[in-house]
Amino acid sequence: MKKSLIGVTPLQLGALRILISGIVILLVGSHTLKSIPSNKWKWIIIAGFIGTFFPAFLFALAITEIDSAIASILNSLTPLNTILLGFTIFKITSTKQQITGVIIGFVGASILIGAGAQLNPQQNYLYAGLVLIATMLYAINVNLIKKYLQEVSALGIAAGNFIAVMLPALLVLIFTDFFKEDTLSQSILKESLIYIIVLSVFGTAMAKVMFNKLVQMSTPVFASSVTYLILVVALIWGILDGEKFNLVQGLASIVIILGVYMANRKK
């Protein structure tokens, strides 16, 4: 996402990511659409907007103001939000240990955001709130899939999601003047599109199908714990790309991981 933004706006990035991912998903999974029960389409459409459409734009906007590594670390709050929303909305029982883990995780997030604001005063860390909103949407999406779409194939869910959100994404692209000649003639656009294609094919299309399958195979909290690995990989990429990261942020990241671990640990 960070590299993609060199030649496009955040809204264009979100829209292109959705459209390219949708084309890839539908090329390989359009045959699964006919097997989706009619009473499941409501949940697939809702999941499409909650788990794909809005997060694509929220993350693209957030990356314009905060480091990509910080955004990825905050993304690791998804399992905690999965527990929190599973308890409050979906009436899934939570233990005291899980609630304690949620509290610890959010304390770590607060420290991380505060430390980042001090280390990078030129960045607007209010944009970190966009990542937090995205993790809440991801958490709702995970619970929706587990509760209402267990019988639908992982590829079918993804294909249905993109059928629902591709037209709105195209409209966003049109209204941001992406198809005007002065936008398309930019030499830097080609480099951006390479990054966007990689992001769309691997980071969205393939990842979404595998994640849907993981949710169905396991529990929502376990599946969303994939953000453990996102945190580590993205942090390494951020440091290699010259992003600043200090000891306090490192300790805050450990606090977040501790919170997620406590929330997931079996007695």
C-alpha positions in Angstrom: 0.0 0.0 0.0 2.8 2.4 0.9 4.6 1.9 -2.4 1.3 2.0 -4.4 0.5 5.5 -3.1 3.4 7.1 -5.0 1.2 7.5 -8.1 -2.4 7.3 -7.0 -4.6 8.8 -4.3 -5.8 6.7 -1.3 -9.3 6.5 -2.8 -7.9 5.3 -6.1 -5.7 2.8 -4.4 -8.6 1.3 -2.5 -10.8 1.2 -5.6 -8.1 -0.3 -7.8 -7.2 -2.9 -5.2 -10.9 -4.0 -5.0 -11.4 -4.1 -8.8 -8.2 -6.0 -9.6 -8.7 -8.5 -6.8 -12.3 -9.0 -7.9 -11.3 -9.7 -11.5 -8.8 -12.3 -10.3 -11.3 -13.9 -7.8 -14.1 -14.1 -10.4 -11.8 -15.6 -13.1 -11.2 -18.6 -10.9 -14.3 -18.6 -8.7 -17.3 -17.4 -10.7 -18.6 -21.0 -11.0 -19.1 -21.0 -7.2 -21.7 -18.2 -7.3 -24.5 -20.5 -8.4 -24.0 -22.8 -5.5 -24.6 -20.0 -2.9 -28.0 -20.4 -1.3 -30.3 -17.4 -1.8 -30.8 -16.8 1.9 -27.0 -16.4 2.3 -26.6 -13.5 -0.2 -27.6 -10.9 2.4 -24.7 -11.9 4.7 -22.2 -12.2 1.8 -23.0 -8.6 0.6 -22.7 -7.3 4.2 -19.4 -9.2 4.6 -18.2 -7.8 1.3 -18.6 -4.2 2.5 -17.5 -4.8 6.1 -14.5 -7.1 5.4 -13.3 -5.8 2.0 -14.7 -2.5 0.8 -14.4 -0.1 3.7 -11.1 -1.5 5.1 -9.4 -1.1 1.7 -10.0 2.7 1.9 -9.4 3.0 5.6 -5.9 1.5 5.4 -5.0 3.4 2.3 -5.9 6.7 4.0 -4.1 5.7 7.2 -0.8 4.9 5.4 -0.7 8.5 4.1 0.0 9.8 7.6 1.4 6.9 9.7 4.2 4.4 9.1 3.2 1.2 7.5 4.8 -0.8 10.3 2.7 1.0 12.9 -0.5 0.3 10.9 0.4 -3.4 10.7 1.1 -3.6 14.5 -2.3 -2.0 15.2 -3.9 -4.5 12.8 -2.9 -7.2 15.3 -5.7 -5.9 17.5 -8.2 -7.7 15.2 -8.3 -10.9 17.4 -9.0 -8.8 20.4 -11.9 -7.0 18.6 -13.1 -10.4 17.4 -13.5 -11.4 21.1 -15.0 -8.1 22.1 -17.6 -7.9 19.3 -18.2 -11.6 19.5 -19.3 -11.1 23.1 -21.2 -7.8 22.7 -22.9 -8.4 19.3 -22.9 -12.1 18.6 -23.4 -13.2 22.2 -20.3 -15.5 22.2 -19.2 -16.1 25.8 -15.9 -14.6 26.8 -13.8 -15.6 29.8 -12.2 -13.2 32.3 -8.8 -14.1 30.8 -10.0 -13.1 27.4 -11.3 -9.8 28.7 -8.1 -9.2 30.5 -6.2 -9.9 27.2 -8.4 -7.3 25.4 -7.6 -4.6 28.0 -3.9 -5.3 27.9 -3.9 -5.2 24.1 -5.6 -1.9 24.0 -3.2 -0.5 26.6 -0.4 -1.5 24.3 -2.0 0.1 21.4 -2.4 3.4 23.3 1.3 3.3 24.2 2.2 2.5 20.6 0.2 5.4 19.2 1.5 7.9 21.8 5.1 6.8 21.2 4.7 7.1 17.5 3.3 10.6 17.8 6.3 11.7 19.8 8.9 9.9 17.5 7.2 11.3 14.3 5.7 14.7 15.2 5.2 15.4 11.5 2.8 12.5 11.2 -0.9 12.8 12.2 -1.5 9.9 14.5 -5.2 10.6 14.6 -5.1 8.5 11.4 -4.3 5.5 13.5 -7.9 5.6 14.4 -8.7 4.6 10.8 -6.8 1.4 11.4 -8.6 0.7 14.6 -11.9 1.1 12.8 -10.8 -1.3 10.1 -9.8 -3.9 12.7 -13.3 -3.6 14.2 -14.8 -4.2 10.7 -12.5 -7.2 10.2 -13.7 -8.6 13.6 -17.4 -8.2 12.6 -16.6 -9.9 9.3 -14.9 -12.9 10.9 -17.9 -13.4 13.2 -20.3 -13.1 10.4 -18.5 -15.7 8.3 -18.4 -18.1 11.2 -22.0 -17.7 12.3 -23.8 -17.3 9.0 -21.6 -18.6 6.1 -20.1 -21.8 7.5 -21.7 -23.9 4.7 -20.6 -21.6 1.8 -17.2 -22.4 0.2 -14.4 -20.0 1.0 -14.0 -19.2 -2.7 -17.7 -18.7 -3.1 -17.8 -16.2 -0.2 -14.9 -14.2 -1.7 -16.5 -14.2 -5.2 -19.8 -13.1 -3.7 -18.0 -10.4 -1.7 -16.4 -8.9 -4.8 -19.6 -9.1 -6.9 -21.2 -6.9 -4.2 -18.4 -4.3 -4.0 -16.9 -4.0 -7.5 -19.5 -1.6 -8.9 -19.2 0.8 -5.9 -15.4 0.6 -6.3 -15.6 1.5 -10.0 -17.8 4.5 -9.2 -15.2 5.7 -6.7 -12.5 5.4 -9.4 -14.6 7.3 -11.9 -15.4 10.2 -9.4 -11.7 10.5 -8.4 -10.9 11.3 -12.1 -8.6 8.3 -12.5 -9.6 7.8 -16.1 -8.7 11.4 -17.1 -5.8 11.7 -19.6 -3.7 13.8 -17.2 -3.9 11.0 -14.6 -3.3 8.1 -17.0 -0.4 9.8 -18.7 1.7 10.1 -15.5 4.9 8.1 -15.9 4.9 7.2 -12.2 1.5 5.6 -12.5 3.1 2.5 -14.1 5.2 1.8 -11.0 2.2 2.3 -8.7 0.1 -0.2 -10.8 2.8 -2.8 -10.4 2.6 -2.6 -6.7 -1.2 -2.4 -6.7 -1.4 -5.6 -8.9 1.0 -7.5 -6.5 -1.1 -6.2 -3.5 -4.3 -7.2 -5.1 -3.4 -10.7 -6.3 -1.4 -11.8 -3.3 -2.4 -9.5 -0.4 -6.1 -9.5 -1.2 -7.4 -12.1 -3.6 -5.4 -15.2 -2.6 -5.2 -14.1 1.1 -9.0 -13.6 1.3 -9.8 -17.1 0.0 -7.3 -18.7 2.4 -8.5 -16.6 5.3 -12.2 -17.5 4.7 -11.2 -21.2 4.7 -9.2 -20.7 7.9 -12.2 -19.2 9.6 -14.4 -22.1 8.6 -11.8 -24.7 9.7 -11.1 -23.1 13.1 -12.5 -20.5 15.5 -12.9 -16.7 14.6 -10.3 -15.8 17.2 -7.7 -18.3 16.1 -8.2 -17.3 12.4 -7.8 -13.6 13.2 -4.6 -14.4 15.1 -2.9 -14.5 11.7 -2.3 -10.8 12.4 0.6 -12.0 14.7 2.5 -12.9 11.6 1.4 -9.8 9.7 2.9 -7.7 12.5 6.3 -9.4 12.3 6.6 -9.4 8.5 5.4 -5.8 8.1 7.6 -4.5 10.9 10.7 -6.0 9.2 9.6 -4.4 5.8 9.0 -1.1 7.5 12.5 -1.0 9.1 14.1 -2.1 5.9 12.3 0.8 4.2 13.8 3.3 6.6 10.8 3.8 9.0 11.6 4.9 12.5 10.9 2.5 15.4 12.1 3.0 19.0 12.3 1.0 22.1 9.0 2.2 23.6 7.2 1.2 20.4 8.9 -2.2 20.6 7.7 -2.7 24.2 4.2 -1.5 23.2 4.2 -4.1 20.5 5.1 -6.8 23.0 2.3 -5.7 25.2 -0.2 -6.0 22.3 1.1 -9.5 21.5 0.8 -10.4 25.2 -2.8 -9.3 25.2 -3.6 -11.3 22.1 -1.8 -14.3 23.6 -3.8 -14.1 26.8 -7.0 -13.7 24.9 -6.3 -16.9 22.9 -4.6 -19.1 25.4 -6.4 -22.2 26.5 -6.6 -22.9 30.3 
